[in-house]
């Protein structure tokens, strides 16, 4: 869940995808950096963002709990698809549905672009990424104060995409977190699920003694493909994780 405090997305200065076209799209609070294999219509993306935001905001007007709860809630059977997915994925991680909003919007826009004929799509939304690629990509892991791990890069292979790569931190960023992890990165085919599990895992870490249980929690959730947890000089990984050497 996002606070109202703005933090400049300085990590975008490091984006390296020189073979792709870069487009920056902002629609109200949604701020996307998008890389595609051919030029992108920003107006098309803005229209889709507004449509998904309207679905979410309209549902919130009917049920205010959807915005504020930190736990899963039941939703109406006729709720919009994005609302249903947010509720379903948040339930798996036992967090509130708005903990999935960045990942959910990134995935919806990414899916729309693939349907429009884009073969390479990378969407970054507040540190959460939807990625579909035809070549190997490297995704940097920003770890803030943990200088020991500053040059970590995940290797993502085309056969594993589309994929969501979502990050939560108790020491960096504007998202609500109850933990103190420097970085928790979750890989999943569902970007909303990756977002929810990253939040839930980071919430469980208040000292190095919490790391193993937090890892066991995240890896136990069906749909999670890989986990990276960093706290100071501690690094734990599981699953489909490959670092650039």
N, C-alpha and C positions, 0 to 999 in steps of 0.2 A: 504494500500500500504506500502510495507516494505522499510525501509532505508537500507543503506549498513552497518550500525553500528551493530556489533554483541553484543548480551546480553546473557550471560550464562543462560540457562533455569533451574535456581536453583529450581523452583517449582517441577521439576521432582524428586528431592530428597525426596519429601513427598508422592510420589505415593504409594498407598496401595491397591494392588490387588494380595494378596499372593496366591490366588487360581488359578491365571492365569500365563501363560508364558509371559515373557517380552522380547521384541526385539527392539533394537535401529537401525534405518535405516536412512542413509544419502545419498542423491543423489543430488549433486550440492547444491543449496541453500535450498532444501527441507530436513527437519530434523524431523523425526517422531519417537515418542515413541509409541509402539504398544503392547497391551496386548491381548492375545488370549487363548482359552481354550485348545489348543494343540500346539505343537511346530510349529514354522512358518519358512518358507523358506525366508530368507532375500533377496536372489537373485530374487525370484519371485516379491517381493515388489519393489525392485530397478528397475526391468524391467518395471513394471507398472508405477512407478513414472516417469521414462524417457519417456514413451509413452505419458503420460498426459502433461508433460512439453514440449515435442516436439510439441504436438497439439497447446498449448498456444503460444510457442515461434515462431512457424511457422506462426501462424495467426498474431502475432505482426509484423513479418517481412513484411506482406502485408498491415497492417493497424497500424501504430505506435500509433495512438490515443488510442488503446486498452490498452496500457501500461501506458500512462501518464494522460489521462483524469480523472477528478474528477466528471464527470457527465455521465449518461448513454449515449450510442451511439448505432445506428443501426448496425447490423452485417450482413455478407453475409449469404444467405440462405443455402449454402453448408458448413458452418463452422462446425468444430468438435463439438460433443455433449457437451464436457466440456465447450467449449467457449460459446455455445448457453445458457447453464445453467447459467454461470457466468453473461452473458449479461442480461438474463431474470430476475434473482434475484436482480441484482444491480439496474435495472430499478424500481423495486417495492420500493426500499429504496432511490432512487434518488441519487445514488453515482456511482463512476466509477467502471467498472467491475473488476479491479484488487483488489478492496477491498474485494472480495469474494474468492480470490485464495487459501488461507489456508484452508478455509472450504470446497471449491470445491474439492481439492485434497484429503483431509481427507475422504470426503464422497465417492469419486470414489474408493479409495483404500479399504475402508470399505465394499462397495458393492461387490467389486471383491472377498474379503475374504469370505463373506457370501456365494457367489456363489460357492466358493471352499470348502464349507462344515464346515466353522468355525461358531460355535453357539454363542460364546461370543467374541466380538470384541470391543476394545477401542482404538481409534487412537487419539493421541494428536499431534497437529501441531501448534506450536507457541501460545499455550493457547486456541486454538480452538479444540473442541472435537467432534468426531463421536463415538456414543456409541450404541452397540447392546448387550443386556444382558439377561440372564435367571434368574438372582437373583437381589435383590435390591442393588444398588450401591450408594455410597456417593461421591459427587464431591465437593471438596473444592473451596471456592470463595476467591481468593487472593485479598486483598483490599489495599495493600501498607501502606500508612500513617494512614489509618483509623483503629486504634488499637481497637476501640470499637467493630468492626465487624470481628476481626481476626479469630474467630473460626467458621465462617459460613460454613455449608456444605449443599449442595442441595441433596435431596433424589430423586433418579431416579428409577422408578419401571419398571420391565420388559415389562409390557403391553404397556408402552408409548414409547418403542424403536422399531426400530432404531430412534435415535434422534440426532440432532446437538445441542451442547452447546457451544456458542461462546462468547468471552469476548473482550471488548475494553476498553482502559484506556487512559486518558490524562496525567496520572502521572507515568505510568510504562510501560516499553516495548519499542519496536523498530518500532511500527507501526505509521504511520502518523495520527495525531488526531488534530482537531481544538478546542477541548474542554478541560475541566479540571476535568472531572469526575474521581473518584478513580477507579470505576469499573462499567461497564454496561454488564450484562449477558443476552443473548437472547436464548430462547429455541425454536426450530422449527424442524419439520420432515426433512426439507431441510437444511443441514449444511451450504451451500453457502448463503442461505437467512439469516440464523442466523448471519453469519459473516457480511453480508452487513448491516443488521439492527443494529447490535451492533455498527458498525462504525458510521452509520448515527445518531444514538441516542446519542452517546458520543459526536459527533461534535456539538450537540445542547445545551450542558451544559457548561455554563461559570460561573454560580453562582447558589445558592440554589433557586433563583427565576425562573430558567429555568426548574426545575425538573419536575413539573407537566405537562408542555407542552411536554417535551421530552417523558414522560411516555405515554401521550395521542397519540403522534406520533407513537411510537413503537407498542402499542396495536392495533392501527388502521390498521396495515398491515396484510392482509390475509396470514395465514400460520404461524404467530407468536403465540406460545403456552404459553410462559411465559416470564416475564421481571423482572430483578433485577437491580436497580440503586442505587449506593452508592456515596455520596459526603460528605466527612468528617463525621459528626455525623448524617447525613440524610440517611435513607433507605426507598426506595419505591419498592413495588412489585406488580405484577399483574399476573393473569392467573394460569397456572399449576406449581405453585412454592410451594414446601414443604421443610422446613429446618429440619435438624436433631435436636432433642431436647436434 
